Amino acid sequence: MSDPPNAFVAFRIKTPRQPMLWAAVAYSTGIVAGVYLWRPTVWWIVAGSFFVAAALYFSRRRIWLGWALVLGALVFFGALHVQIRGASARFDTSIQPYADGQELQIIAHVTRDGRLQPGSFGETCQTLDVEGEEIATDSGEVLQIHSGIRLSVYSQRSNQESSEAAPPADSSAAMRTFHFGERLRFTTKLKLPRNFRNPGAFDYQGYLADRGIAALGSAKLEIVQLLPGLTGSRLEFWRSSLHRAVIAKIHQLWPAREAALIDAMVLGEESFLDRDTRADFQRSGTYHVLVVSGMNVSILALVIFWSVKRLRAGDIPATLLTIAFCVAYAFLTEVGAPVWRATLMCAIYLTTRLLYRDRAMVNTVGAAALALLICDPRQLFTASFQMTFVCVLIVAGIGLPILQRTSQLYKQALANWDSPVFANFLPPQVAQFQVDLRFIASRIARFIGEKWSSGLVRIIARVGLGAFEVVFISAVMQMGLALPMAYYFHRATTIGLPANVTVVPLTQLMMPCAVAALALGFISTWLAKIPALLTSLALSGITGTVHGLGAFRMADIRVATPSLIMIFLAVSGLVFATLTARRRAPVAVAGLASILVVSVTLALVEPAQRVRPGVLEVTSIDVGEGDSTLLVTPQGRTLLIDAGGPIGPGGSQLDFGEDVVSPYLWTRGISRLDAVAITHGHSDHIGGMPAVLRNFRPRELWVGLLPPSRALESLITEAQTLGVKVVRHWEGDEINLGGAKVTVLFPPRDWPVGPKPENNDSMVLRVDYKESSVLLEGDAQKQVERRIAALHLPKVDLLRVGHHGSANASTPELLSAAGAQFAVISVGYRNSFGLPRLEVLQRLADAGARVYRTDLDGAVTFYLDGNPITPQLAALQ
């Protein structure tokens, strides 16, 4: 029996100071200062050295002042570190001067196994990373270059190929996948990685740079030659081989759909996941379950530590074995920094536990953060790093301190059920709880006996307390993560609490069962059947919960980028909740209420749109080779015309509506659109529109001609399902949209509809405000342009050039009739069609139009108010 006074005092011990957390905060502050407040290197060195000397002087006189000076020194050294790291080359870029369109013959070795995915025009695509060894230019020059290249290898799909990709290890796949260390010779034209140049766009260049990729290339499978020999780290070769073997075993033990999820949840392999599955987990607030994260490492560590302890091993062997297994797991996965962060945190926590500091979780988090920032200070600015540590701090700094003063006390009462003396040291309400349970057990004892009744009552109470802890921690997590979810993913996870309450326990069952099934599967498939069945049952519960709850409309609330004021309030609320978690109950409740109010505000209160009142804004969004234009009227009404999309009938890993257009709109503070319009049914104009409809729920969808098209039919069905009114517009229609007049110039009602979408189906619009106007052509070509020119319309100030600057548009007749001072062309950078054509640029120059292009200028905004037009480039917004 525990000693009651010591047991009670354990709950009264004040949490020790967290020096490592404060050190990490100081170092992070320095990193931010070094990025945004540049100073010469000597400046940081001198300032940091001065603070260190002062700290040594005061360390024995005024400890608090010495500690403050140490933190100050860390600020300066953090700034120094990030500036030195930023000035050094992150990776080999020596190949980039040759990414100029010339044909190169390259010898390289594979550094990341190939991943199969659908390509365009009925092709299969394999994406792999290679490191160059030798390149030969078209001029005959041969160079030794070791830059990283991301290579896309294409092959025509066979008729027998399954619609679902086979795992990489499957030799029956239509395309042979290339593996780590293999040497290849291929011919390609390289290009540089390039971001979509819109505010809020994903930093694709930085993403590749972090992986050492300096250039992109593509090649047909038949011209890729496999050379003899292997190159690369033997350790990485073993890791890659083991990773492929585990993937193959997963696909052997489970059906394809389940295997794809297990790949992602257990190994972080997302090659076989579709976008819809990802979206379901994101909507339900359970995306952390789908990807390998800190939770996976925590579950693995808990199961291993518990199992080793059951074998009567001591704390030191159990700790060392647990850390070793976690390191091996992190090594096997290909997730990178997130899983290694979790492994480091787990190792630090288990090690400090041996030193009897098993309650210093916040200090552990700080130590792990500081170690990672010293290794790479740039991690501070990644969403993964921020969310990992915010998540752990929420649990350690808010959740656990409150549970220690609530449910944990009640659990102590249950653990000391047979000690009447212990009740004297409990808070009155907890002692009353124990008395009440004893009374209930005595009543039940009349039927089942005293022994069974007390056991039954305690089990029910423990289950209830455990359920309360799961619900409470999940609720605190959802509230605390509301800001990063809104800022990085533009989602308000309104159903995250019920989803996580169900999904997290099932994941805790699924993970060890899946690992056990895989381990046994390498011995005998029969031995793996029971854990594989349990894994499937847990997975069914997870997917059923995710799909069921994610189907509710309230689960898919998308939010714009929070304002700076809202970000400040959210951070302040989180800090306040952390500081008050160990205070008296009313103060702690006030802290929880603060983060609750912030999370509700982020979900329901729309930020102010970043627009100029009293002007007509026309923005050509950079969507590559597609088309998308945003109109904001003088009264703040919004109309989006087209939403980009992939070229051709094939699929794309990029959803232009979700990944390109929506982030730009959210960055502008736009949460809802008044109307959207599609000019015609080609994929590079409507491919992104379904995601825009779901994300922004416009009131109306404007359409013109509707030739037979599965994509058009699907889009209209999607709009009707979402409650968006579909409006047909014809030549001569006039719409008053927030102070601007929109006139439809094409198509007429009697225009013949072809058997499939054509460029000349394009709905052509003219928008007027005061004395200014803009003409929006879509992909209209000569026939339509000449018809419009014959209408003798007033001249316009801005022309949205037809068909991306193709030679079959921008006729002299239209340019003469329009008389535009400015013209803007939506076109992809170094596109394969050679657009815009030189003759079109010459025509525009002859017509006196000043030309802007999204491939060179990024998103371009024009402001029309009856005065001379004011253009603004994305880089200046």
ABEGO torsion letter per residue (X at the ends): XBBAAAAAAAAABBBBBBAAAAAAAAAAAAAAAAAABBBBAAAAAAAAAAAAAAAAAAAAABAAAAAAAAAAAAAAAAAAAAAAAAABBABBAAAAAABAGBBBBBBBBBABBBBBBBBBGGBBBBBBBBBBABBBBAAGBBBBBABBBBBBBBBBBBAABBABBBBAABAABABBBBBBGBBBBBBBBBBBBBBBBBBGBBBAAAAAAAAGBABBBBBBAAABBBBBEBBEBAAAAAAAAAAAAAAAAAAAABBAAAAAAAAAAAAGBAAABBAAAAAAAAAAGAAAAABBBAAAAAAAAAAAAAAAAAAGBBAAAAAAAAAAAAAAAAAABAAEAAAAAAAAAAAAAAAAAAAGAAABAAAAAAAAAAAAAAABAAAAABAAAAAAAAAAAAAAAAAAAAAAABAAAAAAAAAAAABAAAAAABBAAAAAAAAAAAAAAAAAAAAAEAAAAAAAAAAAAAAAAAAAAAAAAAAAAAAAAAAAAAAAAGBBBAAAAAAAAAAAAAAAAAAAAAAAAAAAAAABAAAAAAAAAAAAAAAAAAAAAAAAAAABAAABBBBBBBBAAAAAAAAAAAAAAAAAAABBAAAAAAAAAAAAAAAAAAAABBBBBBBBBGBBBBBBBBAEABBBBBBBBAAGBBBBBEAEEBBEABBBABBAAAAAAAAAAAAAGBABBABBBBABABAAAAAAAAAAAAAAGBABBBBBBBBBBAAAAAAAAAAAAAGBBBBBBBBGBBBBBGGBBBBBAOBBAABBBBABBBAAABBBBBBBBEABBBBBAEABBAAAAAAAAAAGBBBBABBBBBGGGBAABGBAAAAAAAGBABBBBBBBBGBAAGOBBAAAAAAAAAAGBBBBBAAAAEBBBBBBAGBBBBBBBAAAX
